[in-house]
Amino acid sequence: MTIKKLHISLLRVAKELGFIDLGTIPITLMEKESEYLDFYLDNSFHGTMRYMSRNREIRRNPELLLPNAKSIIVVLAPYKPAIKQSNKKLGIASYAYGKDYHYVIKGRLELLAGILKEYDSNAKYRVFTDSAPIFERSMALKAGLGFIGKNNFLISKEHGLHTFIGVIFTNIEMDYRSNPAQIQNLCGSCTRCLDACPTGALVAPFKLDARKCISYKTIESKEEYDILDKSDNRAGMIFGCDICMDACPWAKRGKVGGWVDFSPLILKTGCSLLDVDASYWLELDQERFKEEFKQSSLFRTGLEKIKKNVEHEMANKS
């Protein structure tokens, strides 16, 4: 098998597995991205996400994750929901409607990586999806899969914003000439994402202050807060936020995601996750929470924080 045929095989199997785009790049130092990370950390935009300041040399030199790595395979997985949650409900970001994407995508990446072993029995690889200290969006950009918008999302001209990024590091050389050309930034003069953010977290185009971000506040933040503080606007969200994504004109691109794993969870009560009310969350105990959400992204945040987020929204309803 030639590297050209290897690329064709990767495209074929990726499509069979449900991925909607694929590109390959040679592994390189991520100098520009590391410089921006330094700026981000120097301005404390990361808040309490201390992991952002760790493994900085790995972020700069991704080869450290797989010695002698030569290539990175980058894929996109679709999750655009068929139905959006009503804004009258306690808000959950659309990427968390179904099963935890980390496990779902990693499983399919392992299947895709099997092609590498068919090509070369000595092939080495590692798979990641939002699970390693790497600049995944930049890798997708370099692979020609989209451009990075002013809201910091990867934006595909064909598939929009509702995509997860998966990567495979390997010691196999690829046919990089088969990649699509890099897409120029197409945000133009549009600032809808910045204008829509109710907390001003997008402090400038391409610059996010996580400390102000609703997604950060409802998921990542370890800081204590007053549930009665009306100045702490969370726009009705209790897990994540889609506001700057929904405001983007490119969000209209792309078909509804076809992965059943990302369909809204159906709870033991027979109710969809999108329809539960405050009483459901406040009455939920740890045992039932684990049973219902152990395969969900919500499980990582924990029941205690979700309950506090719910209490905050209930106390601040206008």
C-alpha positions as CSV (number, residue, x, y, z in Angstrom):
1,M,0.0,0.0,0.0
2,T,1.4,3.4,-1.0
3,I,0.9,6.5,1.2
4,K,-1.5,7.8,-1.4
5,K,-3.6,4.6,-1.0
6,L,-3.3,4.9,2.8
7,H,-4.8,8.4,2.6
8,I,-7.7,7.1,0.4
9,S,-8.3,4.2,2.9
10,L,-8.3,6.7,5.8
11,L,-10.9,8.8,4.1
12,R,-13.1,5.8,3.3
13,V,-13.0,4.3,6.8
14,A,-13.5,7.7,8.4
15,K,-16.6,8.3,6.3
16,E,-17.9,4.8,7.3
17,L,-17.4,5.6,10.9
18,G,-19.4,8.8,10.6
19,F,-16.6,11.4,10.5
20,I,-17.4,14.3,8.1
21,D,-13.9,15.5,7.3
22,L,-10.3,14.4,7.5
23,G,-6.9,16.0,7.0
24,T,-3.3,15.1,7.7
25,I,-0.4,17.3,8.7
26,P,3.3,16.7,9.6
27,I,4.0,17.1,13.3
28,T,5.6,20.5,14.0
29,L,6.4,22.8,16.8
30,M,3.5,25.0,17.8
31,E,5.4,28.2,18.4
32,K,2.7,30.8,17.5
33,E,0.0,29.0,19.6
34,S,2.4,28.8,22.6
35,E,3.0,32.5,22.4
36,Y,-0.7,33.2,22.5
37,L,-1.1,30.7,25.5
38,D,1.6,32.7,27.3
39,F,-0.5,35.9,26.7
40,Y,-3.6,34.1,27.8
41,L,-2.0,32.9,31.1
42,D,-0.2,36.2,31.8
43,N,-3.6,37.9,31.7
44,S,-5.1,35.2,34.0
45,F,-7.8,34.6,31.4
46,H,-7.8,30.9,32.4
47,G,-9.2,31.6,35.8
48,T,-9.0,28.5,38.0
49,M,-8.1,26.1,35.1
50,R,-4.6,25.4,36.4
51,Y,-4.2,22.6,34.0
52,M,-3.8,25.2,31.2
53,S,-0.4,26.2,32.7
54,R,0.8,22.7,32.9
55,N,2.6,20.7,30.2
56,R,3.4,23.8,28.3
57,E,6.4,22.2,26.6
58,I,4.2,19.4,25.4
59,R,1.8,21.9,23.9
60,R,4.7,23.6,22.1
61,N,6.2,20.3,21.0
62,P,3.4,17.7,20.5
63,E,6.0,15.0,19.5
64,L,6.6,14.6,23.2
65,L,3.3,12.7,23.4
66,L,4.5,10.1,21.0
67,P,8.3,9.8,20.4
68,N,9.3,9.8,16.8
69,A,5.8,10.9,15.7
70,K,5.7,12.1,12.1
71,S,2.1,12.9,11.4
72,I,-1.2,14.0,12.9
73,I,-4.5,12.8,11.4
74,V,-7.3,15.3,12.2
75,V,-11.0,14.4,11.9
76,L,-14.3,16.2,12.5
77,A,-17.3,14.5,14.1
78,P,-20.8,16.1,13.7
79,Y,-23.2,16.8,16.6
80,K,-25.6,19.4,15.3
81,P,-28.9,18.6,17.2
82,A,-32.1,18.0,15.4
83,I,-34.0,19.9,18.1
84,K,-32.7,22.7,20.3
85,Q,-33.7,22.9,23.9
86,S,-36.4,25.5,24.7
87,N,-35.0,28.7,26.2
88,K,-37.7,28.3,28.9
89,K,-35.8,25.3,30.3
90,L,-32.7,25.3,32.4
91,G,-30.0,25.5,29.7
92,I,-27.6,22.7,28.7
93,A,-25.1,23.2,25.9
94,S,-25.9,21.2,22.8
95,Y,-22.7,19.2,22.9
96,A,-23.8,17.7,26.2
97,Y,-27.3,16.5,25.1
98,G,-26.1,12.9,24.6
99,K,-23.2,10.7,25.6
100,D,-19.8,12.0,26.6
101,Y,-18.0,12.8,23.3
102,H,-14.6,11.9,24.8
103,Y,-15.4,8.2,25.0
104,V,-17.6,8.0,21.9
105,I,-15.1,9.6,19.6
106,K,-12.0,7.9,21.1
107,G,-13.7,4.6,20.3
108,R,-14.1,5.4,16.7
109,L,-10.6,6.9,16.4
110,E,-9.2,3.6,17.6
111,L,-11.1,1.9,14.8
112,L,-9.8,4.4,12.3
113,A,-6.3,4.0,13.5
114,G,-6.5,0.2,12.7
115,I,-5.8,1.2,9.1
116,L,-2.3,2.3,10.2
117,K,-1.6,-1.2,11.4
118,E,-2.8,-2.7,8.1
119,Y,-0.4,-0.3,6.4
120,D,2.6,-1.1,8.7
121,S,2.5,-3.6,11.5
122,N,5.1,-1.5,13.4
123,A,2.9,1.6,13.3
124,K,2.6,3.4,16.6
125,Y,-0.2,5.8,17.4
126,R,-2.2,7.6,20.1
127,V,-5.7,9.0,19.9
128,F,-7.1,12.2,21.5
129,T,-10.2,14.3,21.6
130,D,-10.1,17.2,23.9
131,S,-8.1,15.0,26.3
132,A,-4.4,16.0,25.9
133,P,-2.4,19.3,26.2
134,I,-2.4,20.1,22.5
135,F,-3.7,22.8,20.2
136,E,-6.4,20.8,18.5
137,R,-8.2,23.7,16.7
138,S,-4.9,24.9,15.2
139,M,-4.2,21.4,14.0
140,A,-7.6,21.3,12.3
141,L,-6.8,24.7,10.8
142,K,-3.5,23.5,9.5
143,A,-5.2,20.4,8.0
144,G,-7.6,22.6,6.0
145,L,-10.7,21.6,7.9
146,G,-11.9,25.1,8.8
147,F,-10.9,28.5,10.2
148,I,-11.0,29.8,13.7
149,G,-13.7,32.4,14.3
150,K,-13.8,35.4,16.5
151,N,-15.6,33.3,19.0
152,N,-12.7,30.9,19.1
153,F,-14.7,28.0,17.5
154,L,-13.4,26.0,14.6
155,I,-15.7,26.9,11.7
156,S,-16.0,24.6,8.7
157,K,-17.3,26.2,5.5
158,E,-19.4,23.1,4.8
159,H,-20.2,21.8,8.3
160,G,-20.5,24.9,10.4
161,L,-19.6,25.0,14.1
162,H,-21.2,21.9,15.5
163,T,-18.2,19.6,15.3
164,F,-15.9,17.8,17.6
165,I,-12.2,17.5,16.7
166,G,-10.4,14.1,17.0
167,V,-6.7,13.5,16.4
168,I,-4.4,10.6,15.9
169,F,-0.7,10.9,16.4
170,T,1.4,8.4,14.5
171,N,4.9,7.6,13.5
172,I,3.7,6.9,9.9
173,E,4.4,9.5,7.2
174,M,1.2,10.7,5.3
175,D,0.4,12.0,1.9
176,Y,0.1,15.6,3.0
177,R,-0.4,16.8,-0.6
178,S,-3.9,15.2,-0.4
179,N,-5.0,17.9,2.1
180,P,-7.4,20.7,1.1
181,A,-5.9,24.1,1.1
182,Q,-6.0,26.1,4.4
183,I,-9.2,28.2,4.5
184,Q,-8.8,31.9,5.1
185,N,-10.6,33.5,7.9
186,L,-14.1,34.3,6.7
187,C,-15.5,36.2,9.7
188,G,-15.0,39.5,7.9
189,S,-16.4,42.5,9.8
190,C,-19.0,40.4,11.6
191,T,-19.1,40.7,15.4
192,R,-22.4,39.0,16.2
193,C,-20.7,36.5,18.6
194,L,-19.1,39.4,20.6
195,D,-22.3,41.4,20.6
196,A,-24.4,38.4,21.7
197,C,-22.2,37.3,24.7
198,P,-24.2,38.6,27.7
199,T,-21.1,38.7,30.0
200,G,-18.5,40.3,27.7
201,A,-16.3,37.2,27.9
202,L,-15.2,37.7,24.3
203,V,-13.2,40.8,25.2
204,A,-11.9,41.2,21.6
205,P,-12.1,39.2,18.4
206,F,-10.3,35.8,19.0
207,K,-9.8,36.6,22.7
208,L,-11.8,34.9,25.5
209,D,-11.6,35.8,29.1
210,A,-12.8,32.5,30.6
211,R,-13.5,34.1,34.0
212,K,-16.5,35.9,32.4
213,C,-17.6,32.9,30.3
214,I,-20.9,31.2,31.3
215,S,-19.5,27.9,30.2
216,Y,-16.5,28.3,32.5
217,K,-18.7,29.4,35.4
218,T,-21.1,26.5,35.1
219,I,-18.5,23.8,34.5
220,E,-14.9,24.6,35.2
221,S,-14.8,27.3,37.8
222,K,-13.8,26.2,41.3
223,E,-14.6,29.6,42.8
224,E,-17.3,30.0,45.4
225,Y,-20.2,32.3,44.4
226,D,-23.4,33.7,45.9
227,I,-26.4,32.1,44.3
228,L,-28.3,35.3,45.0
229,D,-25.9,37.5,43.1
230,K,-28.0,39.0,40.3
231,S,-25.0,40.6,38.7
232,D,-23.7,37.1,37.9
233,N,-25.6,36.7,34.6
234,R,-25.7,33.1,33.3
235,A,-28.6,33.6,30.9
236,G,-30.5,30.6,32.3
237,M,-27.7,28.1,31.7
238,I,-26.7,25.4,34.1
239,F,-24.2,23.5,32.0
240,G,-22.1,25.2,29.3
241,C,-23.3,27.8,26.9
242,D,-24.2,28.1,23.1
243,I,-24.9,31.8,22.9
244,C,-21.9,32.9,20.9
245,M,-22.2,29.8,18.7
246,D,-25.9,30.3,17.9
247,A,-25.2,34.0,17.1
248,C,-22.7,33.0,14.4
249,P,-24.1,32.9,10.8
250,W,-22.0,29.9,10.1
251,A,-23.9,27.9,12.7
252,K,-26.6,27.5,10.0
253,R,-24.2,25.4,7.9
254,G,-24.0,21.7,8.3
255,K,-26.5,18.8,8.4
256,V,-28.0,17.5,11.6
257,G,-25.5,15.1,13.2
258,G,-26.2,11.5,12.5
259,W,-24.5,9.9,15.5
260,V,-27.2,8.3,17.7
261,D,-24.8,8.6,20.7
262,F,-25.2,12.4,20.6
263,S,-29.0,12.3,20.6
264,P,-30.6,13.8,23.8
265,L,-30.5,11.3,26.7
266,I,-33.7,9.7,27.7
267,L,-33.9,9.4,31.4
268,K,-35.3,6.5,33.5
269,T,-38.5,8.5,33.9
270,G,-38.9,8.4,30.1
271,C,-38.3,12.2,29.9
272,S,-35.8,13.7,27.6
273,L,-32.9,15.5,29.2
274,L,-34.0,18.6,27.4
275,D,-37.3,18.7,29.2
276,V,-36.4,18.3,32.9
277,D,-37.1,21.1,35.3
278,A,-35.5,22.4,38.4
279,S,-37.2,20.0,40.8
280,Y,-35.7,17.0,38.9
281,W,-32.2,18.3,39.5
282,L,-32.7,19.4,43.1
283,E,-34.3,16.1,44.1
284,L,-31.7,14.0,42.4
285,D,-29.3,12.0,44.7
286,Q,-25.8,10.9,44.0
287,E,-26.7,7.3,43.3
288,R,-29.3,8.2,40.7
289,F,-27.1,10.9,39.2
290,K,-24.4,8.3,38.6
291,E,-26.8,5.8,37.2
292,E,-28.3,8.4,34.8
293,F,-25.3,10.4,33.8
294,K,-22.2,8.2,34.1
295,Q,-21.9,8.2,30.3
296,S,-22.7,12.0,30.0
297,S,-20.4,15.0,30.0
298,L,-22.5,16.3,32.9
299,F,-21.1,13.6,35.1
300,R,-17.6,15.3,35.0
301,T,-19.0,18.5,36.6
302,G,-20.7,16.6,39.4
303,L,-24.1,16.8,40.9
304,E,-23.2,19.3,43.6
305,K,-22.1,22.0,41.2
306,I,-25.1,21.4,38.9
307,K,-27.5,21.8,41.8
308,K,-25.8,25.0,42.8
309,N,-26.1,26.3,39.2
310,V,-29.8,25.4,39.3
311,E,-30.3,27.2,42.6
312,H,-28.6,30.2,41.1
313,E,-30.9,30.4,38.1
314,M,-34.0,29.8,40.3
315,A,-33.0,32.6,42.7
316,N,-32.3,35.0,39.9
317,K,-35.4,34.4,37.7
318,S,-36.8,37.8,36.7
